[in-house]
Amino acid sequence: MREGSQSWFRRFLGDTYSRTEFWGCLHGFLDKKDLGPTIVHFDLDSLNISLGHANKFSVASSLFEKDIYNCFNIIVQRMRPVSLTIASFDPTGEGAENIGDIAVGSI
C-alpha cells in the first residue's frame, strides 16, 4: 500500500495481487487530520472486476464491496461529508447490475 499525491488530499493505491486494508489506511490517515467539511469522490471502476465491470476502464484490483462499506463508515465517523460523487459507471458493462447494487448499498 502506498499513498499517492503530495497534496492535501490522499488516494490510497492497493496491489492487484495482495489484500489491502483500505479502511485501515484511511483510518490511520484520518487520525492525523481534522478535515471538517469534506467532498467525497468514489470511482466505481476501482472495484475489483470479479464484482463486475463498472466501465471499460475497470481493472483487477484489491478493492472489494466490504472495503467500500468500511471506508464510508470511517468517513461518516471521522469527517463531515458535504458532497458525494459516484462516478465512472456504464450500465451496459458485464456484471454492471452488481456494481450498481454495490454503489447504492454503500451509501
C-alpha positions as CSV (number, residue, x, y, z in Angstrom):
1,M,0.0,0.0,0.0
2,R,1.3,3.4,-0.9
3,E,-0.1,6.9,-0.7
4,G,-0.4,8.8,-4.0
5,S,-0.1,12.6,-4.4
6,Q,1.7,15.1,-2.2
7,S,-1.2,17.5,-2.0
8,W,-3.6,17.9,1.0
9,F,-5.8,15.1,-0.2
10,R,-4.8,11.5,-0.5
11,R,-5.5,8.5,-2.6
12,F,-4.6,5.0,-1.4
13,L,-3.3,2.6,-4.0
14,G,-3.7,-1.1,-3.5
15,D,-2.0,-4.0,-5.0
16,T,-3.6,-6.3,-7.6
17,Y,-2.2,-9.5,-6.1
18,S,-2.4,-9.0,-2.4
19,R,-5.2,-7.9,0.0
20,T,-5.1,-4.3,1.1
21,E,-6.9,-3.0,4.2
22,F,-8.1,0.3,2.6
23,W,-10.2,1.2,5.6
24,G,-7.3,0.8,7.9
25,C,-5.1,3.1,5.8
26,L,-7.9,5.6,5.6
27,H,-8.5,5.4,9.4
28,G,-4.8,5.9,10.0
29,F,-4.7,8.9,7.7
30,L,-7.8,10.5,9.3
31,D,-6.4,10.0,12.8
32,K,-3.8,12.6,11.9
33,K,-6.3,15.1,10.3
34,D,-9.2,17.3,11.3
35,L,-10.8,17.8,7.9
36,G,-14.2,19.1,8.8
37,P,-16.5,19.6,5.8
38,T,-15.3,17.2,3.0
39,I,-16.1,16.3,-0.6
40,V,-16.0,12.6,-1.1
41,H,-15.5,11.1,-4.6
42,F,-15.7,7.4,-5.4
43,D,-14.8,5.9,-8.8
44,L,-16.7,2.6,-9.3
45,D,-14.1,1.3,-11.8
46,S,-11.7,1.0,-8.8
47,L,-13.7,-2.1,-7.6
48,N,-12.3,-5.5,-8.4
49,I,-13.5,-6.8,-11.7
50,S,-14.7,-10.0,-10.1
51,L,-17.6,-7.9,-8.8
52,G,-18.5,-6.7,-12.3
53,H,-17.3,-4.2,-14.8
54,A,-18.2,-0.6,-14.0
55,N,-17.0,0.6,-17.3
56,K,-14.3,-0.1,-20.0
57,F,-11.6,1.1,-17.6
58,S,-12.3,-1.5,-14.9
59,V,-9.2,-3.4,-13.8
60,A,-8.2,-6.1,-11.4
61,S,-7.7,-4.5,-8.0
62,S,-7.9,-5.4,-4.3
63,L,-10.9,-3.2,-3.6
64,F,-14.0,-5.2,-2.7
65,E,-17.5,-4.4,-1.6
66,K,-16.7,-4.8,2.1
67,D,-13.8,-2.3,1.7
68,I,-16.2,0.4,0.4
69,Y,-18.7,-0.1,3.2
70,N,-15.9,0.1,5.8
71,C,-14.4,3.2,4.2
72,F,-17.7,5.0,4.0
73,N,-18.4,4.1,7.7
74,I,-15.0,5.6,8.7
75,I,-15.7,8.7,6.6
76,V,-19.0,9.3,8.3
77,Q,-17.4,8.8,11.8
78,R,-14.3,10.9,11.2
79,M,-15.4,13.6,8.7
80,R,-18.3,15.8,7.8
81,P,-19.2,14.8,4.2
82,V,-20.9,17.7,2.4
83,S,-20.9,16.1,-1.1
84,L,-20.6,12.6,-2.5
85,T,-19.9,11.8,-6.2
86,I,-20.0,8.3,-7.5
87,A,-18.5,8.2,-11.0
88,S,-17.5,6.1,-14.0
89,F,-20.5,3.8,-14.4
90,D,-21.6,2.3,-17.7
91,P,-24.7,0.2,-17.0
92,T,-24.1,-1.9,-20.2
93,G,-20.9,-3.4,-18.8
94,E,-20.6,-7.1,-17.8
95,G,-21.9,-7.5,-14.3
96,A,-22.9,-3.8,-14.1
97,E,-26.1,-4.6,-12.2
98,N,-23.9,-5.9,-9.3
99,I,-21.7,-2.7,-9.4
100,G,-24.9,-0.6,-9.3
101,D,-26.2,-2.5,-6.3
102,I,-22.8,-2.1,-4.5
103,A,-22.8,1.7,-5.3
104,V,-26.4,2.2,-4.0
105,G,-25.8,-0.2,-1.0
106,S,-22.7,1.6,0.1
107,I,-24.4,4.9,0.7
